Amino acid sequence: MAAVRDIKAREMIEASDDGAVELAKRHLVQPWPYAGSVGAEARALIAEGDGVYITDAAGKRLIDGPAGMWCINVGHRREELAKVMYDQAMALSYNTPWYTMNAPSAELARRIADAAPGDLSHTFFTTGGSSAVETALRFMQFYNNVRGRPEKKLILSRGGAYHGSTYLSASLNGRPRDRDWMDGADELVVKLSSPDPFRRPKGMDVSAFTDFLVDQFRDAIARVGADRIGAFVGEPVQASGGVIVPPDGYLKRIREICRDNDILYVSDEVVTGFGRLGHVFASGDVFGIDPDMITFAKGVTSGYFPLGGVVISERLLEELRRSNHPDALFGHGLTYTSHPIGCAVALKNLDLLEEGVLAHTREIAPYFQARLKTLEELPLVGEVRGVGLMACIECVADRESKDPLQLDKDVGKRIDAHCHELGLLVRPLINMCVMSPPLIIGREQIDDMVAILREGISRTMDDLRKEGVWRG
Ligand SMILES: Cc1ncc(COP(=O)(O)O)c(C=O)c1O
């Protein structure tokens, strides 16, 4: 039994529950708050996790629909992972990466190179996804400075993208409300359309839409100049944008255009990496592309420790080594770069993935997608889409207009509230619900999840009808 189950620990959690909500409201600034509630907000208090379930402070057990934040890939309460962290902390809890190194990070970098596509051979470890994207972009800037192309720094990004919450990574974000009240390095970013087939222009088929996206990409390069563009950054599947699965062949064509124009292709696999699509990396194994860099985080430790990184092409490193500026300094590093506990737990997590979780994910994903797809029978649901073990239920006022329920901007939150009562945690996103459960989920648990969603959406439809904001 894990420690939290022993009576003393349990009593401590219970004793602290009442206080925690009040304390949070008085002292905690939580992520993504509105100005009106910043520093004064109570969110659902979660006390325990076990497998695909979490239990809230009131003792209610919920399926962890979003797997934390797309990250609890091998599930909660894995004793192997807890033990490895304990053992590593007792052996070496930390060493300075400035002028020393540790074995787990070197071994993890080798395992990542083995799994990565193309000539991606070296990893720079960070503390999470934002710092991984930030590192990739700062590396691109450094690379072009060393090559004597200081003007080649602009970054191509797309609507619907989410790349992080540090200044430069957040500047790439393409969801309007993420940026409305925030500043960014807009002068460095060229924005393109989201490759969202559901919201393609009316009357355009998917093949013509793909051509449109590719033409837009080419046109942007022609307009701005390839000599001014350093990188394209893109998620293989736009995750927080609503699980946007791009049209077939689109990523390959974008990759080729980047290669032809000497633009670095950065594949942001913070969500898709480490199992979500049944492979360590989706770029090569699912989409057939070999990026210049891949960023990752989240699933690399299944959320047990904050770790991320960027895998970099051997070719780029070799160019730097052979440059005319061997003494140019890449002035970038984090205190916790190559953290030994993070790397040790990532190694064990990778064992678990490779010893069965990846195969299980590939096997169960079609069932997961097919069962969720049945929710399209409900009139509020415009589309259910996804790949691997990530999916999105997008609600619309009606299927003809695809109006994302302008009258009620938070239909996702309404569904989440009903589902919480029924035993499922949902990730609400405006008019969408995102599902990305722990990869160890079984068929019965998928059935439970879908039944709860069906009931939660039905109750939401009733509410909306009663309030007169929807007539479906
Ligand atoms: C694709 C993608 N990139 C980057 C990030 C940022 O990662 P983090 O929150 O670990 O900084 C996220 C977070 O959700 C993400 O989904």
The ligand as a Tripos MOL2 file, in Angstrom:
@<TRIPOS>MOLECULE
LIG
   16    16     1     0     0
SMALL
NO_CHARGES

@<TRIPOS>ATOM
      1 C1          2.1920   21.4740  -27.0880 C.3       1 LIG1
      2 C2          2.6200   22.1460  -25.8210 C.ar      1 LIG1
      3 N1          3.7990   22.7730  -25.7760 N.ar      1 LIG1
      4 C3          4.2480   23.3630  -24.6620 C.ar      1 LIG1
      5 C4          3.5000   23.3610  -23.5170 C.ar      1 LIG1
      6 C5          4.0090   24.0240  -22.2760 C.3       1 LIG1
      7 O1          4.4160   23.0670  -21.3720 O.3       1 LIG1
      8 P1          4.5670   23.4020  -19.8010 P.3       1 LIG1
      9 O2          3.2080   23.7350  -19.3040 O.co2     1 LIG1
     10 O3          5.1430   22.1310  -19.2390 O.co2     1 LIG1
     11 O4          5.5210   24.5340  -19.6730 O.co2     1 LIG1
     12 C6          2.2720   22.7030  -23.5010 C.ar      1 LIG1
     13 C7          1.4510   22.6630  -22.2760 C.2       1 LIG1
     14 O5          0.3240   22.2240  -22.2500 O.2       1 LIG1
     15 C8          1.8060   22.0970  -24.6950 C.ar      1 LIG1
     16 O6          0.5960   21.5050  -24.7430 O.3       1 LIG1
@<TRIPOS>BOND
     1     1     2 1
     2     2     3 ar
     3     2    15 ar
     4     3     4 ar
     5     4     5 ar
     6     5     6 1
     7     5    12 ar
     8     6     7 1
     9     7     8 1
    10     8     9 2
    11     8    10 1
    12     8    11 1
    13    12    13 1
    14    12    15 ar
    15    13    14 2
    16    15    16 1
@<TRIPOS>SUBSTRUCTURE
     1 LIG1         1 GROUP 0 **** ****
